[in-house]
Amino acid sequence: MSIEDYKKAYRAGKKDYQNRMMRGERPTLQVLEDLLPPKDSLSMVSLGLVQVPIEQIVGTRYEGRSSAFSGNYMPILTENTEFARKWANLSTALEEQGVRDPIKVYEYMNKFYVEEGNKRVSVMKYFEAISIPGNVTRIIPKRTDEPENKIYYEFLDFYKLSKINYIWFTKEGSFTKLQKAVGKQADEEWTEEELMDFNSTYSRFVSAYRANGGDKLKSTPGDAFLAFITLYGYKALNDTTAMDLAKLVEKSWEEFKLLEKDDEIDLKMDPTTEKKPLISRILSSGPSKLKIAFIYAKTAVSSAWTYAHELGRLHLDQAFPDEVTTVCYDNITLETIDGCLQRAIDEGCNLIFTTTPSFAPASVKAAIANPGVRILNCSLNTSHRYIRTYYARMHEAKFLMGAIAGAMAENNRLLYIEDYPLFGSIANINAFALGARMINPRAQVYLEWSSMKDIDISERIREIEPACISGKDMVIPEEASRYFGIYHMDNGQPRNLAMPLCHWGKFYEKLIRTIMDGTWKYDDNSGKAINYWWGMSAGVVDVVCSQNLPIGTKRLVDLLKHTISAGEFNPFSGIIYSQTGIIKGDPEHTLSPEEIMTMDWLAENIFGSIPQATQLTEHAKPVLSQQGLASVKND
């Protein structure tokens, strides 16, 4: 049978060879010597005897060994050659006795290149083996700013703790996320039992992933696995049967496809105003009756954020008295969100808003399990195919607030109080600082974080003596507090000047109308993750000025509001300086939505810094895990 095996392997090799030629690729094995940078930029480390993943063996050390194999390591020399006879004899020996002698192999960027044992690798690939023992020498390149190099150095740190070499990612920070997702501390080593459990779970996942066509996707099985366990939880999957796991993988397929489309988010900056033909609206219209659930992490009594969304829910009751019924569930935690979502669905809710970023993973799971239910999560810079996300462009209002503060800053000192270092909050801070500097070039913004450990904001106010303070956007009525919006202290009491406003009622009303007029379903044809990011132009973001504000400053605010709403001005346009240098040096340039969402720098007139995760209180962690800046989450 060994000659027959060789013939089959030969046919597979020739087919692969021809396909690579047609695609303009190298048809034979990769050669390590052709890939390495100059030797003075490399270092070598012996790893000893290692189980080498077969699928990560991609080539040979030297050119002379490559021409006998196609790029998939199948033989391409005819069966009447000495090479063919040796291959066939080796095939028989490996079937009867297994691998007795390890191969000699070099690892570079977590790919393996054989110096001794190419035929053994070829035979093992033919028999679809998982791994082969090898004496491995690791070749380590110098650190660079290239993304792949950064990922490789993250792998090296992960390998020291786990000795796992069979998983790979295409995004920075993924190895750190994996360590956390399996329940390990950042510097905690893996036990033998943990490695066996992980290997079993990962192998079952990869089998199901590839059975559904995962090899056709650009993202790696590791990328998909990390997304999967982030969604469902690693420990829960350990006890899942192979059949149930395969079903979950199949249901989650749109999420895996989205991994390779990071730059293909359908970002909707304004509500769709395009009028569909009447017949289209009739055929694609939404349900005549909607039961809408709002899920809150806190209560309207204890949280200004929840109170704002609760006002939005009550607005819907007035805007759609006959078409809509709303219910709310509050004080929901990460431990109870799954059950709450199921309860809402069981009680007939066909549209659900989860109003905190930390509820996004549970929202995706519920959407996958209940495809007939529309679920939206209030978060920024998150993308999922099964749910839609929404947020307000509050930085537009913050820019106006900064302009007001700058105009009212007699001593040029302003204080900005922020809760968490999240995507979006950094844009708000910088917009405020830029607005202040536009009106008052000497304005200095002192940044303080309310979620930092051992920080007394009152003491900081006394130390800084700011002319104006930017506090919470709004407060709940029960507090009867005036410490919100822009205010300055007058004889120990806050005197309000203005407040930013996100009119969630209008936001939700416009979203509901997209369902009722059929636009919702029409938008879904893009096949991309859909994010609604509306601002002043949509009428959902505004600034409310106090009677304490001078009339001239009010007129300035109205003028700026008009230019932003009309798209004539963007707060992040022109030359922009950060604390460390120029961000954009082109006076005609405007930051893209992605650059605004993901900014992790502070404007040059800000005194303060972005804190690390270890500096923040415990209650900040759930929010940071989903919505925090990468530099903070991975700390």
Buried (B, 14 or more C-beta within 10 A) or exposed (E): EBBEBBBEBBEBBBEBBEBBEEEEEEBBBBBBEEBBEEEEEEEEEEBEEBBBBBBBBBBBBBEEBBEBBBBBBBBBBEBEEEBBBEBBBBBBBBEEEEBEEBBBBBBBBBBBBBBBBBBBBBBBBBEEBEBBBBBBBBBBBEEEEEEEBBBBBBBEBBBEBBBBBBBBBBBBBBBBBBBBBBEBEEEEEBEEEBEEBBBEBBEBBBBBBBEBEBEEBEBBBBBBBBBBBBBBBBEEBBEBEEEEBBEBBEBBBBBBBBBBBEEEBBBBBBBBEEEBEEEBBEEBBBEEEBBBBBBBBBBBEBBBBBBBBBBBBBBBEEBBEEBBBBBBBBEBEBEBBBEBBBBBBEEEBBBBBBBBBBBBBBBBBBBBBBEEBBBBBBBBBBBBBBBBBBBBBBBBBBBBBBBBBBBBBEEBBBBBBBBBBBBBBBBBBBBBBBBBBBBBEEBBBBBBBBBBEEBEBEEBBEEBEBBBBBBBBBBBEEBEEEBBBBBBBEEEEBBBBBBBBBBBBBBBBBBBBBBBBBBBBBBEEEEBBBBBBBBBBBBBBBBEBBEEBEEEBBEBBEEBBEEBBEEEBBBBBBEBBBEEEEBBEEEEBBBEBEEBBBBEBBBBBBBBEBBEBEBBBEEBBBBBBBBBBBEBBBB
